[in-house]
Amino acid sequence: MTDIFEVRIEGPDGLENPFRDAQASAEFTSPGGRQIAVGGFYYGGREWRVRLAAREAGVWRYTASLKAGDRVVTRAGSFRCTGEAGRGFLRISKRNPFRFEYEDGTPFYPIGVQTCGYFAVDLDGPAEDGGWRSVPAEQWAQAFEGAVNLLRWQLGAGTRAGCALPLIPAGGPPDRYDVELAARMDDLFVVQKKHGFSHILILFQDMSLWGGGGTAFGGVRDLKEYKSLRAKNLPMQEQYLRYVVARWGCYVDIWELFNEDSYAPNDYLAHLASVVREADPYRHPITTNYARPGEPWCEIVTFHEYMGMPANQVDAWLTAEIGRLKAYGKLVQNTEFGNQGWLSNYDPVKWRIAVWTAFMNESGLVFWGSSGRKTTGGRPYQGNANAYLGADTRAHFRVLNEFTRGMPVDMRPVASGYTEHNDVRTYALSNGKVTALYVHHFSDHEKPYQLPDPLFVQTGAGSFRARWITPADGAAVREETLSTAQQYLVFPRIPPVTVDLACRIDRLE
């Protein structure tokens, strides 16, 4: 069960800055006796709130307080947590450091999306008039449910750059927030959680690598008065972080400090991470982009890539990039993926190959969606080419999700391949009991192909049942039973493959 419980406290009038001049908090006691301290936030008017994501059935007790100067308002009470058990927040798996799993141990294999719209979202364009098509958030969530499972949001401190939500309005003081926007965000999180999505939340939109824009806290390349432990407004930055964690920590799964920042010093980022960690009762994983993989607080190695290559090459590039980043021994997660501006945004085969390749390399992708209309590509630059994720692509994603359902998180890469590699690339994962195999016919996506040589995959000795499917639609291709006395299971012939094939191999007891 996961209940979001709120304590509401009425505070005094006349505060100069209610975000700064009053502090709400509560201590909750779980049915099992565990105590959890949670910070609160100013909601608007005379109201402060404290939120808790409760995941233990039974009666919870709480004591909440609001301190404003010498005045203290207290509330005590209890509530009952009921309902289905739920899977909980995302965690980095202890069984496999390159994978996510939910708190209940269910593996999580990410396929994600970030969009430029939050409340009106691009979907299956163009519109009837040929322009950009967008739909209400609920309709978008229904269309993507079961196809993707991870959404990435960006908050802007005084900027809308990169499609950020301006929680601190442009030109506004850095210690006051848009409570009307925040309330709309509350509602949107509820909608998206209802449809099964997990969330990455970016705390500071930045992109300092690409330019010298400004934020409410200063210029993105300012290493004295903004990105510094000596910055005079550092307490305001800390206040902002605590507000965000208090308000949305019960919905978010991963904190991403910055987006495409290359200027922040490591000690400054470490301090921000410590503020988030102290404020967060759920201990969500923390990262930043561009990642600092050598820093202990950076728990996820993130990367961005907008592909300037055709579909038949994307698996080779992704395999090399993910492998390079896994050398740090940490989970690797792409947080922006798409095409470059001179390529069309419509390429469902490429997106399919990409998500299968990421899964087979123990990673995942977050597509930057631009599905309001299709672009044709070509030079000169022909407009945004991020990723058109239409009905066909969503169907492809659902096939992968169905294929991986129930697959154990401790499957690791194992050897596979042909004696020759002129036309296909193969990828395999196994824990000895379950093996996943993916075959990409990269040399020609138009003609069915069957190499006359056997294919091998490292499973260990034993008897196995193999089920082949087509990743395009999930259709069953062939089922067979094979045995081996050696470490490699040998397929004398695999089914003909045009673009790609997948196979699940289960050990027979």
Number of C-alpha atoms within 10 A of each C-alpha: 16 20 18 14 16 13 20 19 20 13 21 16 9 8 14 8 10 23 20 16 11 20 18 26 22 23 18 22 17 20 15 11 10 9 14 14 17 21 22 30 24 24 21 16 12 14 14 24 24 24 21 27 19 20 19 18 18 13 14 20 16 18 16 23 22 25 16 17 10 5 10 14 14 14 13 13 11 12 11 16 21 15 12 11 12 13 16 19 21 22 20 21 20 13 14 17 17 21 25 25 22 17 15 13 17 18 23 24 25 25 24 26 24 21 21 17 18 18 16 16 21 25 26 20 19 17 13 8 7 11 11 17 18 21 17 14 18 16 13 19 20 14 17 22 16 18 21 23 22 24 22 22 21 26 24 23 31 25 23 18 18 14 17 22 23 20 25 25 20 16 11 13 14 21 20 17 22 14 15 12 14 19 13 12 18 14 11 16 17 13 16 22 15 13 16 14 22 23 22 23 22 22 23 24 28 32 21 20 14 10 11 13 14 18 23 20 22 19 18 24 21 17 17 13 16 22 24 19 18 12 18 13 18 18 12 17 22 15 17 22 20 21 19 20 27 25 24 18 25 22 22 23 24 23 23 26 25 24 22 19 20 18 16 17 12 15 13 18 22 15 15 18 21 14 17 23 19 12 21 20 18 18 16 21 18 20 25 26 23 20 22 18 22 13 13 8 20 22 21 26 25 23 20 18 16 17 20 14 13 12 19 18 16 18 23 13 14 19 18 12 14 23 15 11 17 20 11 13 13 19 24 30 24 22 25 20 23 27 26 21 22 18 25 20 25 23 20 22 19 21 25 22 23 25 25 26 26 22 20 21 23 26 25 27 29 23 30 24 26 29 25 22 22 23 22 14 19 12 8 8 12 15 17 20 26 25 28 28 27 23 15 15 21 19 21 24 26 22 22 22 20 13 17 17 13 11 19 18 24 19 21 18 18 17 14 22 19 19 10 12 10 11 14 20 19 23 23 24 25 25 18 18 16 19 25 25 22 23 22 23 23 19 16 15 16 10 12 13 18 15 17 10 13 14 19 18 24 21 28 18 15 18 18 22 16 20 17 21 22 19 25 21 14 18 11 13 14 13 13 11 13 16 17 14 10 12 13 18 22 20 17 11 12 19 15 15 21 18 24 24 22 25 24 22 26 19 19 13 7
